[in-house]
Amino acid sequence: SFFAAIISLSFSTSAHAGGKGRGGHFKEMFEKLNLSAEQKTQLENLRKGDKDKEGMKAKRQQKKELRKKMDEAFAGNASKEELTKLHTEMQSLRTEADNARFQRILSIREILTPEQRKKFQELKAEKWKKFKSHDEDEEDKE
């Protein structure tokens, strides 16, 4: 879900100049929530405490390799059963990633006040609208 993507990207600390790089937009969103010092500390501790960063990195690599295998299988002479097996493996990896993101969302939700949750949803909707608008502009260029 888009909410999961926002949370996932919001934990990225590498932003380009101006804070608009990877994760920069989401950092801005958190700044607009008027987080208390304690909430900022809690979110930072949550980000730092993500104990399975290496595991997530390995999963991303696994998905990348699996995608390549699937592309090769589709282009080659793989059987329907082989393709189905690869697809099932990919679905399993996606489900694991979705579950991890959901758990992270629940943790963040516990840190935000009800007012901040509402504001976050509004900001997220604005970002989504801009994203979709940009996406449609790109399609028009094709």
KEVOFI-78880 format. One line per 2 residues: for each residue x, y, z of N, C-alpha, C, O. Coordinates in steps of 0.02 Angstrom, whole numbers, padded with zeros to 5 digits. Layout:
! residues N
X,Y,Z,X,Y,Z,X,Y,Z,X,Y,Z | ...
This chain:
! residues 142
00042,-00059,00000,00000,00000,00000,00044,00062,00000,00103,00060,00018 | 00015,00117,-00020,00053,00179,-00023,00075,00200,00047,00131,00225,00055
00032,00191,00097,00051,00209,00165,00113,00171,00186,00158,00199,00217 | 00115,00108,00169,00174,00067,00186,00236,00093,00151,00290,00095,00180
00228,00113,00089,00284,00141,00052,00309,00205,00084,00370,00216,00089 | 00264,00247,00105,00283,00310,00137,00323,00296,00200,00376,00326,00211
00299,00251,00240,00334,00235,00303,00402,00205,00288,00452,00224,00319 | 00403,00160,00241,00466,00129,00223,00516,00181,00199,00574,00181,00220
00494,00224,00155,00539,00275,00128,00555,00329,00179,00609,00359,00177 | 00510,00340,00225,00522,00392,00275,00581,00374,00320,00611,00417,00351
00597,00311,00323,00652,00289,00365,00719,00297,00329,00772,00288,00359 | 00717,00313,00265,00778,00323,00228,00810,00388,00250,00776,00439,00254
00875,00387,00263,00907,00448,00286,00948,00481,00231,00973,00536,00240 | 00955,00448,00174,00995,00477,00120,00951,00521,00076,00910,00495,00037
00959,00586,00084,00920,00632,00044,00967,00676,00004,01021,00693,00027 | 00946,00693,-00056,00986,00738,-00098,00981,00809,-00071,00943,00823,-00025
01020,00853,-00100,01019,00923,-00079,00948,00949,-00078,00908,00935,-00123 | 00933,00987,-00028,00866,01015,-00022,00817,00968,00012,00759,00986,00022
00840,00910,00031,00796,00864,00068,00742,00832,00026,00694,00806,00053 | 00748,00835,-00040,00695,00808,-00083,00715,00741,-00114,00678,00715,-00156
00771,00714,-00094,00793,00651,-00123,00755,00593,-00092,00700,00602,-00066 | 00784,00536,-00095,00752,00476,-00068,00735,00488,00005,00779,00496,00047
00672,00487,00020,00649,00497,00089,00640,00570,00108,00609,00583,00160 | 00665,00617,00069,00661,00688,00086,00590,00714,00092,00575,00751,00138
00548,00694,00045,00478,00717,00046,00443,00692,00110,00402,00727,00139 | 00460,00632,00130,00426,00603,00187,00452,00632,00252,00415,00637,00301
00515,00651,00251,00542,00686,00310,00504,00752,00319,00487,00771,00375 | 00492,00786,00263,00452,00848,00265,00383,00835,00295,00358,00874,00335
00353,00779,00275,00286,00763,00300,00288,00755,00376,00244,00780,00411 | 00339,00721,00401,00344,00712,00473,00355,00779,00508,00330,00790,00563
00394,00823,00475,00405,00889,00504,00339,00928,00510,00330,00966,00557 | 00294,00919,00462,00230,00954,00463,00183,00928,00517,00131,00959,00531
00200,00872,00547,00158,00843,00599,00172,00874,00668,00138,00857,00716 | 00221,00919,00671,00238,00951,00735,00251,00899,00789,00221,00900,00843
00297,00854,00775,00314,00802,00823,00350,00832,00883,00389,00879,00877 | 00335,00805,00940,00370,00826,01001,00441,00798,00998,00456,00753,00958
00484,00823,01041,00553,00798,01045,00552,00723,01061,00591,00684,01034 | 00507,00705,01106,00502,00634,01126,00481,00591,01066,00508,00536,01057
00433,00615,01027,00410,00577,00969,00466,00570,00917,00476,00516,00888 | 00504,00624,00907,00560,00621,00860,00611,00569,00883,00637,00530,00842
00624,00569,00947,00671,00520,00975,00644,00449,00967,00682,00404,00948 | 00580,00440,00980,00550,00374,00973,00554,00350,00900,00570,00292,00888
00539,00394,00852,00542,00375,00782,00614,00359,00761,00626,00311,00724 | 00661,00399,00785,00731,00386,00769,00754,00320,00799,00789,00282,00767
00733,00307,00861,00751,00243,00893,00719,00185,00856,00749,00131,00849 | 00659,00194,00832,00625,00142,00793,00664,00128,00729,00674,00071,00710
00685,00182,00695,00723,00174,00634,00790,00139,00648,00809,00093,00612 | 00825,00162,00699,00889,00132,00717,00881,00061,00743,00925,00019,00733
00825,00048,00775,00814,-00018,00804,00790,-00071,00756,00777,-00128,00775 | 00784,-00051,00693,00763,-00099,00642,00817,-00151,00635,00864,-00143,00595
00812,-00204,00673,00864,-00254,00680,00876,-00295,00617,00928,-00327,00610 | 00828,-00295,00572,00834,-00341,00516,00851,-00305,00450,00828,-00326,00397
00890,-00251,00454,00908,-00215,00393,00945,-00260,00344,00931,-00259,00284 | 00992,-00300,00369,01029,-00346,00326,00983,-00398,00296,00989,-00417,00238
00936,-00421,00336,00887,-00470,00312,00843,-00441,00257,00828,-00474,00208 | 00823,-00377,00267,00782,-00344,00216,00823,-00334,00152,00796,-00341,00097
00886,-00316,00160,00929,-00306,00102,00937,-00372,00064,00936,-00374,00003 | 00945,-00426,00101,00951,-00492,00070,00887,-00511,00033,00889,-00540,-00021
00830,-00494,00062,00765,-00509,00030,00757,-00469,-00035,00733,-00496,-00084 | 00779,-00405,-00034,00775,-00365,-00095,00818,-00396,-00150,00798,-00399,-00208
00878,-00418,-00130,00922,-00450,-00179,00891,-00515,-00205,00895,-00530,-00264 | 00860,-00552,-00160,00827,-00614,-00178,00770,-00600,-00229,00763,-00636,-00278
00731,-00547,-00216,00677,-00528,-00262,00705,-00508,-00330,00677,-00526,-00382 | 00760,-00471,-00329,00791,-00450,-00392,00814,-00510,-00433,00802,-00514,-00493
00846,-00557,-00399,00870,-00618,-00433,00811,-00660,-00459,00814,-00688,-00513 | 00759,-00663,-00419,00700,-00701,-00438,00665,-00669,-00498,00642,-00704,-00543
00662,-00603,-00499,00633,-00567,-00556,00672,-00583,-00620,00642,-00594,-00673 | 00738,-00584,-00613,00781,-00601,-00671,00767,-00672,-00695,00761,-00685,-00755
00762,-00718,-00648,00746,-00788,-00664,00679,-00792,-00701,00671,-00829,-00750 | 00630,-00755,-00675,00563,-00756,-00706,00566,-00729,-00778,00536,-00757,-00823
00603,-00674,-00787,00610,-00646,-00854,00641,-00697,-00901,00618,-00706,-00958 | 00694,-00729,-00878,00728,-00779,-00919,00682,-00839,-00932,00682,-00866,-00988
00644,-00859,-00882,00599,-00916,-00889,00544,-00900,-00940,00527,-00942,-00982 | 00517,-00839,-00937,00465,-00820,-00985,00493,-00817,-01055,00460,-00838,-01103
00554,-00792,-01063,00585,-00787,-01129,00607,-00855,-01155,00612,-00865,-01216 | 00621,-00900,-01110,00646,-00966,-01129,00591,-01018,-01137,00534,-01002,-01156
00608,-01079,-01123,00562,-01135,-01132,00537,-01163,-01066,00522,-01223,-01062 | 00531,-01123,-01015,00508,-01147,-00950,00437,-01172,-00955,00396,-01145,-00993
00423,-01223,-00916,00355,-01250,-00915,00309,-01205,-00875,00331,-01161,-00837 | 00245,-01216,-00884,00194,-01180,-00846,00205,-01191,-00771,00197,-01145,-00731
00223,-01251,-00752,00234,-01268,-00682,00294,-01231,-00653,00292,-01207,-00597 | 00348,-01227,-00693,00408,-01191,-00670,00392,-01116,-00660,00414,-01086,-00611
00355,-01088,-00707,00336,-01017,-00702,00291,-01006,-00641,00298,-00956,-00606 | 00246,-01051,-00630,00201,-01045,-00572,00240,-01049,-00507,00225,-01013,-00460
00289,-01093,-00505,00331,-01100,-00445,00369,-01035,-00432,00372,-01012,-00375 | 00398,-01006,-00484,00434,-00942,-00476,00387,-00887,-00453,00404,-00846,-00410
00328,-00886,-00481,00278,-00836,-00462,00259,-00843,-00388,00253,-00794,-00352 | 00249,-00904,-00366,00232,-00918,-00297,00288,-00895,-00250,00274,-00867,-00197
00350,-00907,-00270,00407,-00884,-00229,00407,-00808,-00224,00420,-00781,-00170 | 00393,-00775,-00280,00392,-00701,-00280,00336,-00676,-00235,00345,-00628,-00197
00278,-00707,-00239,00222,-00687,-00196,00239,-00695,-00123,00221,-00653,-00081 | 00274,-00748,-00106,00294,-00760,-00037,00341,-00705,-00012,00334,-00681,00043
00389,-00686,-00054,00436,-00632,-00035,00399,-00566,-00026,00413,-00528,00020 | 00351,-00553,-00070,00312,-00491,-00065,00271,-00490,-00001,00265,-00439,00033
00242,-00547,00015,00201,-00552,00076,00244,-00539,00138,00223,-00504,00184 | 00304,-00568,00140,00349,-00557,00196,00366,-00483,00203,00365,-00456,00259
00380,-00450,00147,00397,-00378,00148,00337,-00337,00171,00344,-00291,00211 | 00277,-00354,00146,00216,-00319,00166,00204,-00326,00241,00185,-00277,00274
00214,-00385,00267,00204,-00397,00339,00253,-00356,00381,00234,-00329,00433 | 00316,-00353,00359,00366,-00314,00396,00348,-00239,00395,00353,-00205,00446
00326,-00214,00337,00305,-00144,00332,00245,-00130,00376,00242,-00079,00410 | 00198,-00176,00377,00138,-00167,00419,00157,-00163,00493,00130,-00121,00529
00202,-00205,00515,00224,-00203,00584,00257,-00136,00600,00248,-00108,00655 | 00296,-00110,00552,00329,-00045,00561,00276,00010,00565,00282,00056,00606
00225,00006,00523,00170,00055,00524,00135,00054,00592,00120,00107,00620 | 00123,-00005,00618,00090,-00010,00684,00133,00024,00738,00106,00057,00782
00198,00014,00734,00243,00045,00783,00241,00121,00778,00239,00156,00829 | 00241,00146,00717,00239,00219,00707,00171,00247,00730,00168,00300,00761
00119,00210,00715,00051,00232,00734,00047,00242,00809,00013,00288,00833 | 00080,00199,00847,00079,00204,00920,00113,00268,00944,00097,00293,00998
00159,00295,00904,00196,00355,00924,00155,00418,00910,00160,00467,00947 | 00115,00418,00856,00077,00477,00836,00013,00485,00877,-00018,00436,00897
-00007,00547,00888,-00071,00561,00920,-00126,00552,00868,-00112,00551,00809 | -00189,00547,00890,-00244,00541,00841,-00245,00600,00792,-00259,00590,00733
-00231,00660,00816,-00229,00719,00772,-00173,00712,00720,-00183,00728,00661 | -00116,00689,00742,-00059,00680,00696,-00073,00625,00645,-00054,00631,00587
-00107,00572,00666,-00125,00519,00619,-00170,00547,00564,-00160,00531,00505 | -00218,00588,00584,-00264,00617,00536,-00226,00663,00487,-00236,00660,00427
-00183,00705,00515,-00144,00751,00474,-00098,00712,00427,-00090,00730,00369 | -00069,00659,00452,-00025,00617,00411,-00063,00589,00351,-00038,00588,00295
-00124,00566,00363,-00165,00539,00309,-00180,00593,00257,-00178,00579,00197 | -00193,00654,00280,-00206,00709,00234,-00144,00725,00192,-00149,00734,00132
-00086,00728,00225,-00024,00742,00189,-00008,00686,00139,00015,00699,00084 | -00020,00625,00161,-00008,00567,00118,-00053,00571,00056,-00030,00557,00000
-00115,00590,00065,-00162,00596,00008,-00138,00650,-00041,-00143,00641,-00101 | -00111,00705,-00015,-00084,00758,-00058,-00025,00731,-00098,-00022,00742,-00159
00020,00696,-00065,00078,00668,-00099,00057,00618,-00152,00084,00617,-00207 | 00008,00577,-00135,-00016,00526,-00182,-00046,00560,-00244,-00035,00538,-00300
-00084,00614,-00232,-00115,00650,-00288,-00061,00679,-00334,-00066,00674,-00395 | -00008,00709,-00304,00047,00736,-00344,00083,00680,-00381,00102,00688,-00439
00093,00624,-00347,00127,00567,-00378,00088,00542,-00438,00116,00531,-00491 | 00023,00533,-00429,-00020,00509,-00483,-00021,00558,-00540,-00021,00538,-00599
-00023,00623,-00525,-00022,00675,-00576,00042,00672,-00616,00041,00676,-00678 | 00098,00664,-00582,00163,00659,-00615,00166,00596,-00658,00191,00597,-00714
00139,00541,-00631,00138,00477,-00667,00097,00484,-00732,00117,00458,-00784 | 00040,00519,-00728,-00001,00529,-00787,00034,00574,-00837,00028,00563,-00898
00070,00624,-00813,00108,00668,-00858,00161,00628,-00897,00171,00639,-00957 | 00193,00581,-00862,00244,00538,-00894,00211,00494,-00948,00241,00484,-01001
00152,00468,-00935,00117,00427,-00983,00098,00467,-01045,00100,00441,-01101 | 00080,00530,-01035,00062,00573,-01092,00122,00585,-01138,00113,00595,-01198
00182,00584,-01111,00242,00595,-01150,00259,00536,-01195,00293,00544,-01246 | 00234,00476,-01177,00251,00416,-01215,00215,00412,-01280,00224,00363,-01317
